[in-house]
């Protein structure tokens, strides 16, 4: 199996516009899931914001993005990205998760999510935030 890391950029209400801009620059397919789509909009202000989004092109370009929920702190330009680590193999992802978890702060446990068979987020012992997931075929 292979594992892939991708830049994941964070916004507050601008993720869709940013992804559409990156698609206009690099080409590729746009995929977006809103908080409303996933049934996780605890704040009405977040309903139409991007919970999961990406642009992926045949040329190898790939970027992911989301809108930080209203209930979480966000300052544009600070904490503006994390590393997304994905594989099609749940066993491989679970092994990476277990190793990355050493000394880490678990933000979201590794478990099934609306957009992936397994998804978790942690801040490693160096302060780097990792979003770890098993690749799905979602193309919203």
N, CA, C and O atoms as a GROMACS GRO file, in nm:
protein
  560
    1UNK      N    1   0.084  -0.118   0.000
    1UNK     CA    2   0.000   0.000   0.000
    1UNK      C    3   0.088   0.124   0.000
    1UNK      O    4   0.208   0.118   0.026
    2UNK      N    5   0.027   0.236  -0.029
    2UNK     CA    6   0.101   0.361  -0.024
    2UNK      C    7   0.027   0.460   0.064
    2UNK      O    8  -0.095   0.453   0.082
    3UNK      N    9   0.105   0.552   0.119
    3UNK     CA   10   0.049   0.657   0.203
    3UNK      C   11   0.081   0.790   0.137
    3UNK      O   12   0.184   0.805   0.072
    4UNK      N   13  -0.008   0.888   0.155
    4UNK     CA   14   0.008   1.016   0.090
    4UNK      C   15  -0.016   1.127   0.191
    4UNK      O   16  -0.112   1.121   0.269
    5UNK      N   17   0.070   1.229   0.191
    5UNK     CA   18   0.045   1.345   0.275
    5UNK      C   19   0.011   1.463   0.186
    5UNK      O   20   0.067   1.479   0.077
    6UNK      N   21  -0.083   1.546   0.233
    6UNK     CA   22  -0.136   1.657   0.154
    6UNK      C   23  -0.150   1.779   0.245
    6UNK      O   24  -0.187   1.766   0.362
    7UNK      N   25  -0.121   1.896   0.192
    7UNK     CA   26  -0.144   2.019   0.265
    7UNK      C   27  -0.294   2.039   0.283
    7UNK      O   28  -0.371   2.028   0.188
    8UNK      N   29  -0.334   2.069   0.406
    8UNK     CA   30  -0.474   2.094   0.439
    8UNK      C   31  -0.480   2.233   0.500
    8UNK      O   32  -0.428   2.255   0.609
    9UNK      N   33  -0.542   2.327   0.430
    9UNK     CA   34  -0.547   2.466   0.476
    9UNK      C   35  -0.680   2.496   0.544
    9UNK      O   36  -0.785   2.442   0.507
   10UNK      N   37  -0.675   2.583   0.644
   10UNK     CA   38  -0.790   2.612   0.728
   10UNK      C   39  -0.836   2.756   0.709
   10UNK      O   40  -0.754   2.847   0.700
   11UNK      N   41  -0.966   2.774   0.704
   11UNK     CA   42  -1.025   2.904   0.680
   11UNK      C   43  -1.141   2.926   0.776
   11UNK      O   44  -1.175   2.836   0.854
   12UNK      N   45  -1.202   3.041   0.771
   12UNK     CA   46  -1.327   3.068   0.842
   12UNK      C   47  -1.421   3.129   0.740
   12UNK      O   48  -1.422   3.250   0.719
   13UNK      N   49  -1.501   3.042   0.675
   13UNK     CA   50  -1.599   3.088   0.578
   13UNK      C   51  -1.545   3.113   0.438
   13UNK      O   52  -1.621   3.157   0.351
   14UNK      N   53  -1.418   3.087   0.414
   14UNK     CA   54  -1.359   3.113   0.282
   14UNK      C   55  -1.309   2.987   0.212
   14UNK      O   56  -1.251   2.997   0.104
   15UNK      N   57  -1.329   2.871   0.270
   15UNK     CA   58  -1.272   2.748   0.213
   15UNK      C   59  -1.323   2.720   0.072
   15UNK      O   60  -1.244   2.688  -0.016
   16UNK      N   61  -1.453   2.732   0.050
   16UNK     CA   62  -1.508   2.703  -0.083
   16UNK      C   63  -1.447   2.798  -0.187
   16UNK      O   64  -1.405   2.754  -0.294
   17UNK      N   65  -1.441   2.927  -0.156
   17UNK     CA   66  -1.385   3.025  -0.250
   17UNK      C   67  -1.238   2.995  -0.276
   17UNK      O   68  -1.192   3.006  -0.390
   18UNK      N   69  -1.164   2.957  -0.172
   18UNK     CA   70  -1.022   2.924  -0.189
   18UNK      C   71  -1.006   2.801  -0.277
   18UNK      O   72  -0.922   2.800  -0.368
   19UNK      N   73  -1.086   2.697  -0.252
   19UNK     CA   74  -1.076   2.576  -0.334
   19UNK      C   75  -1.114   2.604  -0.479
   19UNK      O   76  -1.049   2.553  -0.571
   20UNK      N   77  -1.217   2.683  -0.501
   20UNK     CA   78  -1.254   2.717  -0.638
   20UNK      C   79  -1.143   2.796  -0.707
   20UNK      O   80  -1.118   2.778  -0.826
   21UNK      N   81  -1.077   2.884  -0.631
   21UNK     CA   82  -0.965   2.959  -0.687
   21UNK      C   83  -0.850   2.865  -0.723
   21UNK      O   84  -0.795   2.874  -0.833
   22UNK      N   85  -0.814   2.774  -0.632
   22UNK     CA   86  -0.704   2.681  -0.659
   22UNK      C   87  -0.737   2.592  -0.779
   22UNK      O   88  -0.649   2.559  -0.858
   23UNK      N   89  -0.865   2.553  -0.792
   23UNK     CA   90  -0.904   2.473  -0.909
   23UNK      C   91  -0.888   2.555  -1.036
   23UNK      O   92  -0.847   2.501  -1.139
   24UNK      N   93  -0.920   2.685  -1.032
   24UNK     CA   94  -0.906   2.769  -1.151
   24UNK      C   95  -0.759   2.785  -1.190
   24UNK      O   96  -0.727   2.804  -1.308
   25UNK      N   97  -0.671   2.778  -1.093
   25UNK     CA   98  -0.527   2.793  -1.119
   25UNK      C   99  -0.466   2.662  -1.168
   25UNK      O  100  -0.393   2.660  -1.267
   26UNK      N  101  -0.495   2.551  -1.097
   26UNK     CA  102  -0.427   2.424  -1.122
   26UNK      C  103  -0.511   2.321  -1.196
   26UNK      O  104  -0.458   2.219  -1.241
   27UNK      N  105  -0.641   2.345  -1.209
   27UNK     CA  106  -0.729   2.244  -1.268
   27UNK      C  107  -0.763   2.139  -1.164
   27UNK      O  108  -0.722   2.149  -1.048
   28UNK      N  109  -0.838   2.039  -1.205
   28UNK     CA  110  -0.872   1.929  -1.115
   28UNK      C  111  -1.020   1.927  -1.080
   28UNK      O  112  -1.099   2.010  -1.125
   29UNK      N  113  -1.055   1.829  -0.998
   29UNK     CA  114  -1.192   1.809  -0.954
   29UNK      C  115  -1.210   1.864  -0.814
   29UNK      O  116  -1.125   1.846  -0.727
   30UNK      N  117  -1.322   1.932  -0.793
   30UNK     CA  118  -1.356   1.990  -0.663
   30UNK      C  119  -1.453   1.898  -0.591
   30UNK      O  120  -1.552   1.855  -0.650
   31UNK      N  121  -1.426   1.867  -0.466
   31UNK     CA  122  -1.517   1.791  -0.381
   31UNK      C  123  -1.539   1.868  -0.254
   31UNK      O  124  -1.443   1.914  -0.191
   32UNK      N  125  -1.666   1.885  -0.213
   32UNK     CA  126  -1.698   1.963  -0.094
   32UNK      C  127  -1.810   1.894  -0.016
   32UNK      O  128  -1.908   1.848  -0.074
   33UNK      N  129  -1.794   1.888   0.117
   33UNK     CA  130  -1.898   1.844   0.209
   33UNK      C  131  -1.916   1.958   0.309
   33UNK      O  132  -1.821   1.999   0.375
   34UNK      N  133  -2.039   2.009   0.320
   34UNK     CA  134  -2.065   2.114   0.419
   34UNK      C  135  -2.100   2.050   0.553
   34UNK      O  136  -2.128   1.930   0.561
   35UNK      N  137  -2.100   2.130   0.657
   35UNK     CA  138  -2.143   2.081   0.789
   35UNK      C  139  -2.288   2.034   0.782
   35UNK      O  140  -2.324   1.936   0.847
   36UNK      N  141  -2.370   2.104   0.704
   36UNK     CA  142  -2.511   2.064   0.687
   36UNK      C  143  -2.519   1.929   0.616
   36UNK      O  144  -2.596   1.842   0.658
   37UNK      N  145  -2.438   1.909   0.509
   37UNK     CA  146  -2.437   1.782   0.437
   37UNK      C  147  -2.408   1.665   0.530
   37UNK      O  148  -2.467   1.558   0.518
   38UNK      N  149  -2.315   1.687   0.623
   38UNK     CA  150  -2.272   1.580   0.714
   38UNK      C  151  -2.361   1.569   0.837
   38UNK      O  152  -2.346   1.476   0.917
   39UNK      N  153  -2.454   1.663   0.853
   39UNK     CA  154  -2.542   1.660   0.969
   39UNK      C  155  -2.472   1.698   1.097
   39UNK      O  156  -2.511   1.654   1.205
   40UNK      N  157  -2.367   1.780   1.087
   40UNK     CA  158  -2.289   1.815   1.206
   40UNK      C  159  -2.285   1.965   1.233
   40UNK      O  160  -2.195   2.013   1.302
   41UNK      N  161  -2.381   2.039   1.180
   41UNK     CA  162  -2.383   2.185   1.198
   41UNK      C  163  -2.445   2.219   1.333
   41UNK      O  164  -2.566   2.242   1.342
   42UNK      N  165  -2.363   2.222   1.438
   42UNK     CA  166  -2.415   2.255   1.570
   42UNK      C  167  -2.444   2.404   1.583
   42UNK      O  168  -2.525   2.445   1.667
   43UNK      N  169  -2.379   2.486   1.500
   43UNK     CA  170  -2.404   2.630   1.497
   43UNK      C  171  -2.459   2.662   1.358
   43UNK      O  172  -2.395   2.630   1.259
   44UNK      N  173  -2.577   2.724   1.349
   44UNK     CA  174  -2.635   2.756   1.217
   44UNK      C  175  -2.540   2.836   1.127
   44UNK      O  176  -2.550   2.827   1.005
   45UNK      N  177  -2.450   2.913   1.186
   45UNK     CA  178  -2.355   2.992   1.106
   45UNK      C  179  -2.261   2.902   1.027
   45UNK      O  180  -2.203   2.944   0.927
   46UNK      N  181  -2.244   2.778   1.072
   46UNK     CA  182  -2.152   2.684   1.006
   46UNK      C  183  -2.219   2.599   0.899
   46UNK      O  184  -2.148   2.535   0.821
   47UNK      N  185  -2.350   2.595   0.892
   47UNK     CA  186  -2.423   2.500   0.809
   47UNK      C  187  -2.372   2.490   0.665
   47UNK      O  188  -2.352   2.380   0.615
   48UNK      N  189  -2.351   2.603   0.600
   48UNK     CA  190  -2.307   2.600   0.460
   48UNK      C  191  -2.156   2.613   0.443
   48UNK      O  192  -2.106   2.623   0.331
   49UNK      N  193  -2.084   2.612   0.554
   49UNK     CA  194  -1.938   2.616   0.547
   49UNK      C  195  -1.882   2.478   0.516
   49UNK      O  196  -1.950   2.377   0.537
   50UNK      N  197  -1.761   2.474   0.468
   50UNK     CA  198  -1.696   2.349   0.425
   50UNK      C  199  -1.640   2.274   0.546
   50UNK      O  200  -1.554   2.323   0.618
   51UNK      N  201  -1.692   2.152   0.564
   51UNK     CA  202  -1.638   2.064   0.668
   51UNK      C  203  -1.522   1.981   0.613
   51UNK      O  204  -1.427   1.950   0.684
   52UNK      N  205  -1.531   1.946   0.485
   52UNK     CA  206  -1.428   1.871   0.416
   52UNK      C  207  -1.430   1.914   0.271
   52UNK      O  208  -1.536   1.917   0.209
   53UNK      N  209  -1.316   1.949   0.218
   53UNK     CA  210  -1.310   1.986   0.078
   53UNK      C  211  -1.173   1.960   0.019
   53UNK      O  212  -1.073   1.957   0.090
   54UNK      N  213  -1.170   1.942  -0.112
   54UNK     CA  214  -1.042   1.919  -0.178
   54UNK      C  215  -1.051   1.954  -0.326
   54UNK      O  216  -1.159   1.956  -0.386
   55UNK      N  217  -0.935   1.980  -0.382
   55UNK     CA  218  -0.917   1.987  -0.526
   55UNK      C  219  -0.807   1.887  -0.558
   55UNK      O  220  -0.698   1.894  -0.503
   56UNK      N  221  -0.836   1.795  -0.647
   56UNK     CA  222  -0.739   1.694  -0.687
   56UNK      C  223  -0.736   1.687  -0.839
   56UNK      O  224  -0.840   1.670  -0.903
   57UNK      N  225  -0.618   1.699  -0.896
   57UNK     CA  226  -0.605   1.697  -1.041
   57UNK      C  227  -0.527   1.578  -1.092
   57UNK      O  228  -0.448   1.519  -1.018
   58UNK      N  229  -0.549   1.543  -1.216
   58UNK     CA  230  -0.473   1.435  -1.280
   58UNK      C  231  -0.325   1.470  -1.291
   58UNK      O  232  -0.241   1.382  -1.310
   59UNK      N  233  -0.294   1.600  -1.280
   59UNK     CA  234  -0.155   1.646  -1.290
   59UNK      C  235  -0.078   1.629  -1.160
   59UNK      O  236   0.039   1.665  -1.152
   60UNK      N  237  -0.144   1.574  -1.056
   60UNK     CA  238  -0.078   1.551  -0.928
   60UNK      C  239  -0.107   1.658  -0.824
   60UNK      O  240  -0.075   1.639  -0.707
   61UNK      N  241  -0.167   1.771  -0.866
   61UNK     CA  242  -0.200   1.876  -0.769
   61UNK      C  243  -0.308   1.825  -0.675
   61UNK      O  244  -0.406   1.764  -0.718
   62UNK      N  245  -0.292   1.851  -0.545
   62UNK     CA  246  -0.391   1.811  -0.446
   62UNK      C  247  -0.380   1.904  -0.327
   62UNK      O  248  -0.272   1.920  -0.269
   63UNK      N  249  -0.490   1.965  -0.289
   63UNK     CA  250  -0.497   2.048  -0.170
   63UNK      C  251  -0.631   2.021  -0.104
   63UNK      O  252  -0.732   2.000  -0.171
   64UNK      N  253  -0.632   2.022   0.029
   64UNK     CA  254  -0.755   2.003   0.104
   64UNK      C  255  -0.780   2.129   0.186
   64UNK      O  256  -0.687   2.205   0.214
   65UNK      N  257  -0.906   2.152   0.225
   65UNK     CA  258  -0.940   2.270   0.304
   65UNK      C  259  -1.069   2.248   0.380
   65UNK      O  260  -1.151   2.163   0.345
   66UNK      N  261  -1.084   2.328   0.487
   66UNK     CA  262  -1.211   2.331   0.558
   66UNK      C  263  -1.227   2.465   0.627
   66UNK      O  264  -1.131   2.542   0.639
   67UNK      N  265  -1.349   2.492   0.672
   67UNK     CA  266  -1.378   2.612   0.750
   67UNK      C  267  -1.381   2.573   0.898
   67UNK      O  268  -1.459   2.488   0.939
   68UNK      N  269  -1.296   2.638   0.976
   68UNK     CA  270  -1.291   2.614   1.120
   68UNK      C  271  -1.428   2.651   1.177
   68UNK      O  272  -1.479   2.760   1.149
   69UNK      N  273  -1.490   2.561   1.256
   69UNK     CA  274  -1.623   2.590   1.311
   69UNK      C  275  -1.622   2.716   1.398
   69UNK      O  276  -1.521   2.753   1.457
   70UNK      N  277  -1.739   2.782   1.402
   70UNK     CA  278  -1.753   2.908   1.476
   70UNK      C  279  -1.715   2.895   1.623
   70UNK      O  280  -1.667   2.991   1.682
   71UNK      N  281  -1.734   2.779   1.682
   71UNK     CA  282  -1.704   2.759   1.824
   71UNK      C  283  -1.557   2.738   1.855
   71UNK      O  284  -1.521   2.725   1.972
   72UNK      N  285  -1.473   2.734   1.754
   72UNK     CA  286  -1.329   2.712   1.775
   72UNK      C  287  -1.253   2.840   1.744
   72UNK      O  288  -1.292   2.917   1.656
   73UNK      N  289  -1.144   2.864   1.816
   73UNK     CA  290  -1.066   2.985   1.786
   73UNK      C  291  -1.004   2.978   1.647
   73UNK      O  292  -0.962   2.872   1.601
   74UNK      N  293  -0.999   3.092   1.581
   74UNK     CA  294  -0.937   3.099   1.450
   74UNK      C  295  -0.889   3.242   1.428
   74UNK      O  296  -0.962   3.338   1.450
   75UNK      N  297  -0.767   3.254   1.385
   75UNK     CA  298  -0.710   3.382   1.346
   75UNK      C  299  -0.645   3.361   1.211
   75UNK      O  300  -0.552   3.281   1.198
   76UNK      N  301  -0.692   3.433   1.110
   76UNK     CA  302  -0.640   3.416   0.975
   76UNK      C  303  -0.489   3.427   0.974
   76UNK      O  304  -0.432   3.522   1.027
   77UNK      N  305  -0.424   3.328   0.914
   77UNK     CA  306  -0.278   3.326   0.904
   77UNK      C  307  -0.210   3.254   1.019
   77UNK      O  308  -0.091   3.222   1.009
   78UNK      N  309  -0.281   3.226   1.127
   78UNK     CA  310  -0.225   3.149   1.238
   78UNK      C  311  -0.295   3.014   1.240
   78UNK      O  312  -0.416   3.006   1.219
   79UNK      N  313  -0.222   2.908   1.264
   79UNK     CA  314  -0.278   2.773   1.262
   79UNK      C  315  -0.356   2.751   1.133
   79UNK      O  316  -0.465   2.694   1.134
   80UNK      N  317  -0.299   2.796   1.023
   80UNK     CA  318  -0.372   2.795   0.897
   80UNK      C  319  -0.359   2.666   0.818
   80UNK      O  320  -0.414   2.655   0.708
   81UNK      N  321  -0.288   2.568   0.871
   81UNK     CA  322  -0.278   2.443   0.798
   81UNK      C  323  -0.253   2.326   0.893
   81UNK      O  324  -0.214   2.345   1.008
   82UNK      N  325  -0.275   2.206   0.842
   82UNK     CA  326  -0.228   2.084   0.904
   82UNK      C  327  -0.196   1.984   0.796
   82UNK      O  328  -0.226   2.007   0.678
   83UNK      N  329  -0.135   1.874   0.833
   83UNK     CA  330  -0.095   1.773   0.737
   83UNK      C  331  -0.203   1.665   0.733
   83UNK      O  332  -0.241   1.611   0.836
   84UNK      N  333  -0.251   1.636   0.613
   84UNK     CA  334  -0.348   1.530   0.594
   84UNK      C  335  -0.274   1.405   0.547
   84UNK      O  336  -0.202   1.409   0.447
   85UNK      N  337  -0.291   1.297   0.618
   85UNK     CA  338  -0.224   1.170   0.586
   85UNK      C  339  -0.332   1.069   0.551
   85UNK      O  340  -0.422   1.043   0.632
   86UNK      N  341  -0.324   1.010   0.432
   86UNK     CA  342  -0.429   0.917   0.391
   86UNK      C  343  -0.372   0.795   0.321
   86UNK      O  344  -0.264   0.798   0.263
   87UNK      N  345  -0.450   0.688   0.329
   87UNK     CA  346  -0.418   0.561   0.263
   87UNK      C  347  -0.550   0.488   0.241
   87UNK      O  348  -0.650   0.516   0.308
   88UNK      N  349  -0.549   0.395   0.148
   88UNK     CA  350  -0.667   0.310   0.127
   88UNK      C  351  -0.672   0.195   0.227
   88UNK      O  352  -0.773   0.125   0.236
   89UNK      N  353  -0.565   0.176   0.302
   89UNK     CA  354  -0.551   0.061   0.391
   89UNK      C  355  -0.572   0.102   0.537
   89UNK      O  356  -0.491   0.176   0.594
   90UNK      N  357  -0.680   0.053   0.598
   90UNK     CA  358  -0.712   0.089   0.737
   90UNK      C  359  -0.604   0.042   0.834
   90UNK      O  360  -0.574   0.111   0.931
   91UNK      N  361  -0.547  -0.074   0.808
   91UNK     CA  362  -0.442  -0.127   0.895
   91UNK      C  363  -0.319  -0.037   0.892
   91UNK      O  364  -0.259  -0.009   0.996
   92UNK      N  365  -0.282   0.008   0.772
   92UNK     CA  366  -0.166   0.097   0.758
   92UNK      C  367  -0.192   0.230   0.830
   92UNK      O  368  -0.105   0.278   0.903
   93UNK      N  369  -0.309   0.289   0.809
   93UNK     CA  370  -0.342   0.417   0.872
   93UNK      C  371  -0.345   0.402   1.024
   93UNK      O  372  -0.296   0.489   1.096
   94UNK      N  373  -0.403   0.294   1.073
   94UNK     CA  374  -0.409   0.271   1.218
   94UNK      C  375  -0.269   0.260   1.276
   94UNK      O  376  -0.244   0.312   1.385
   95UNK      N  377  -0.178   0.194   1.207
   95UNK     CA  378  -0.040   0.182   1.255
   95UNK      C  379   0.029   0.320   1.261
   95UNK      O  380   0.097   0.350   1.359
   96UNK      N  381   0.010   0.402   1.158
   96UNK     CA  382   0.067   0.537   1.161
   96UNK      C  383   0.006   0.617   1.276
   96UNK      O  384   0.077   0.686   1.349
   97UNK      N  385  -0.125   0.608   1.291
   97UNK     CA  386  -0.196   0.679   1.397
   97UNK      C  387  -0.137   0.642   1.534
   97UNK      O  388  -0.108   0.728   1.616
   98UNK      N  389  -0.120   0.512   1.556
   98UNK     CA  390  -0.068   0.467   1.685
   98UNK      C  391   0.072   0.523   1.711
   98UNK      O  392   0.103   0.560   1.824
   99UNK      N  393   0.157   0.528   1.608
   99UNK     CA  394   0.292   0.582   1.626
   99UNK      C  395   0.290   0.734   1.643
   99UNK      O  396   0.363   0.787   1.727
  100UNK      N  397   0.208   0.803   1.564
  100UNK     CA  398   0.199   0.949   1.577
  100UNK      C  399   0.139   0.989   1.713
  100UNK      O  400   0.167   1.099   1.762
  101UNK      N  401   0.058   0.903   1.772
  101UNK     CA  402  -0.010   0.934   1.898
  101UNK      C  403   0.083   0.941   2.018
  101UNK      O  404   0.044   0.994   2.122
  102UNK      N  405   0.204   0.889   2.006
  102UNK     CA  406   0.297   0.889   2.120
  102UNK      C  407   0.325   1.033   2.164
  102UNK      O  408   0.388   1.110   2.091
  103UNK      N  409   0.277   1.068   2.282
  103UNK     CA  410   0.298   1.203   2.335
  103UNK      C  411   0.210   1.308   2.272
  103UNK      O  412   0.233   1.428   2.291
  104UNK      N  413   0.109   1.266   2.196
  104UNK     CA  414   0.024   1.360   2.122
  104UNK      C  415  -0.101   1.398   2.202
  104UNK      O  416  -0.139   1.330   2.297
  105UNK      N  417  -0.162   1.509   2.160
  105UNK     CA  418  -0.293   1.549   2.210
  105UNK      C  419  -0.394   1.504   2.105
  105UNK      O  420  -0.388   1.549   1.991
  106UNK      N  421  -0.486   1.417   2.144
  106UNK     CA  422  -0.587   1.367   2.050
  106UNK      C  423  -0.697   1.472   2.039
  106UNK      O  424  -0.761   1.507   2.138
  107UNK      N  425  -0.717   1.521   1.918
  107UNK     CA  426  -0.821   1.621   1.890
  107UNK      C  427  -0.951   1.550   1.856
  107UNK      O  428  -1.057   1.588   1.904
  108UNK      N  429  -0.943   1.447   1.772
  108UNK     CA  430  -1.058   1.366   1.730
  108UNK      C  431  -1.009   1.222   1.722
  108UNK      O  432  -0.919   1.193   1.642
  109UNK      N  433  -1.065   1.131   1.800
  109UNK     CA  434  -1.021   0.991   1.795
  109UNK      C  435  -1.035   0.932   1.654
  109UNK      O  436  -1.120   0.974   1.576
  110UNK      N  437  -0.950   0.836   1.624
  110UNK     CA  438  -0.957   0.767   1.494
  110UNK      C  439  -1.079   0.676   1.496
  110UNK      O  440  -1.084   0.577   1.568
  111UNK      N  441  -1.179   0.712   1.413
  111UNK     CA  442  -1.304   0.637   1.408
  111UNK      C  443  -1.377   0.668   1.278
  111UNK      O  444  -1.336   0.760   1.206
  112UNK      N  445  -1.482   0.594   1.245
  112UNK     CA  446  -1.557   0.623   1.123
  112UNK      C  447  -1.614   0.766   1.126
  112UNK      O  448  -1.650   0.818   1.232
  113UNK      N  449  -1.623   0.827   1.008
  113UNK     CA  450  -1.679   0.962   0.995
  113UNK      C  451  -1.775   0.964   0.876
  113UNK      O  452  -1.780   0.867   0.800
  114UNK      N  453  -1.850   1.073   0.858
  114UNK     CA  454  -1.942   1.080   0.744
  114UNK      C  455  -1.871   1.077   0.607
  114UNK      O  456  -1.934   1.044   0.507
  115UNK      N  457  -1.742   1.110   0.602
  115UNK     CA  458  -1.673   1.119   0.472
  115UNK      C  459  -1.561   1.017   0.455
  115UNK      O  460  -1.502   1.008   0.347
  116UNK      N  461  -1.531   0.940   0.559
  116UNK     CA  462  -1.421   0.843   0.548
  116UNK      C  463  -1.447   0.723   0.638
  116UNK      O  464  -1.507   0.738   0.745
  117UNK      N  465  -1.402   0.604   0.596
  117UNK     CA  466  -1.418   0.486   0.681
  117UNK      C  467  -1.351   0.501   0.817
  117UNK      O  468  -1.400   0.449   0.917
  118UNK      N  469  -1.237   0.573   0.821
  118UNK     CA  470  -1.169   0.607   0.946
  118UNK      C  471  -1.113   0.747   0.933
  118UNK      O  472  -1.056   0.783   0.830
  119UNK      N  473  -1.128   0.827   1.039
  119UNK     CA  474  -1.073   0.962   1.041
  119UNK      C  475  -1.038   0.998   1.185
  119UNK      O  476  -1.113   0.968   1.278
  120UNK      N  477  -0.924   1.062   1.203
  120UNK     CA  478  -0.885   1.112   1.334
  120UNK      C  479  -0.794   1.231   1.318
  120UNK      O  480  -0.733   1.252   1.213
  121UNK      N  481  -0.783   1.310   1.424
  121UNK     CA  482  -0.696   1.426   1.422
  121UNK      C  483  -0.621   1.433   1.554
  121UNK      O  484  -0.678   1.410   1.661
  122UNK      N  485  -0.492   1.466   1.544
  122UNK     CA  486  -0.412   1.481   1.664
  122UNK      C  487  -0.308   1.590   1.645
  122UNK      O  488  -0.271   1.624   1.533
  123UNK      N  489  -0.261   1.642   1.757
  123UNK     CA  490  -0.150   1.737   1.756
  123UNK      C  491  -0.032   1.660   1.814
  123UNK      O  492  -0.033   1.622   1.931
  124UNK      N  493   0.070   1.637   1.731
  124UNK     CA  494   0.183   1.555   1.776
  124UNK      C  495   0.266   1.629   1.880
  124UNK      O  496   0.242   1.746   1.910
  125UNK      N  497   0.363   1.560   1.935
  125UNK     CA  498   0.442   1.617   2.046
  125UNK      C  499   0.525   1.738   2.004
  125UNK      O  500   0.585   1.804   2.089
  126UNK      N  501   0.529   1.768   1.873
  126UNK     CA  502   0.601   1.885   1.823
  126UNK      C  503   0.505   1.999   1.788
  126UNK      O  504   0.550   2.104   1.742
  127UNK      N  505   0.374   1.980   1.810
  127UNK     CA  506   0.276   2.083   1.782
  127UNK      C  507   0.220   2.081   1.642
  127UNK      O  508   0.145   2.171   1.604
  128UNK      N  509   0.255   1.979   1.561
  128UNK     CA  510   0.203   1.966   1.425
  128UNK      C  511   0.070   1.891   1.430
  128UNK      O  512   0.061   1.784   1.491
  129UNK      N  513  -0.031   1.947   1.366
  129UNK     CA  514  -0.163   1.883   1.363
  129UNK      C  515  -0.172   1.792   1.241
  129UNK      O  516  -0.143   1.834   1.129
  130UNK      N  517  -0.212   1.669   1.263
  130UNK     CA  518  -0.227   1.568   1.159
  130UNK      C  519  -0.373   1.527   1.150
  130UNK      O  520  -0.436   1.497   1.252
  131UNK      N  521  -0.428   1.525   1.029
  131UNK     CA  522  -0.560   1.469   1.001
  131UNK      C  523  -0.532   1.338   0.928
  131UNK      O  524  -0.477   1.337   0.818
  132UNK      N  525  -0.570   1.228   0.991
  132UNK     CA  526  -0.536   1.094   0.942
  132UNK      C  527  -0.664   1.026   0.898
  132UNK      O  528  -0.761   1.022   0.974
  133UNK      N  529  -0.664   0.970   0.776
  133UNK     CA  530  -0.788   0.906   0.731
  133UNK      C  531  -0.764   0.796   0.629
  133UNK      O  532  -0.662   0.792   0.561
  134UNK      N  533  -0.863   0.709   0.621
  134UNK     CA  534  -0.868   0.607   0.517
  134UNK      C  535  -0.941   0.671   0.400
  134UNK      O  536  -1.050   0.724   0.416
  135UNK      N  537  -0.881   0.665   0.285
  135UNK     CA  538  -0.934   0.726   0.163
  135UNK      C  539  -1.070   0.669   0.130
  135UNK      O  540  -1.092   0.548   0.137
  136UNK      N  541  -1.163   0.759   0.094
  136UNK     CA  542  -1.296   0.714   0.051
  136UNK      C  543  -1.317   0.758  -0.094
  136UNK      O  544  -1.233   0.824  -0.154
  137UNK      N  545  -1.429   0.719  -0.147
  137UNK     CA  546  -1.461   0.756  -0.285
  137UNK      C  547  -1.561   0.869  -0.291
  137UNK      O  548  -1.628   0.888  -0.392
  138UNK      N  549  -1.572   0.947  -0.181
  138UNK     CA  550  -1.668   1.057  -0.177
  138UNK      C  551  -1.633   1.162  -0.281
  138UNK      O  552  -1.518   1.205  -0.289
  139UNK      N  553  -1.730   1.204  -0.360
  139UNK     CA  554  -1.710   1.309  -0.463
  139UNK      C  555  -1.827   1.406  -0.460
  139UNK      O  556  -1.892   1.427  -0.562
  140UNK      N  557  -1.856   1.467  -0.345
  140UNK     CA  558  -1.973   1.554  -0.329
  140UNK      C  559  -1.972   1.680  -0.408
  140UNK      O  560  -2.066   1.758  -0.400
   0.00000   0.00000   0.00000
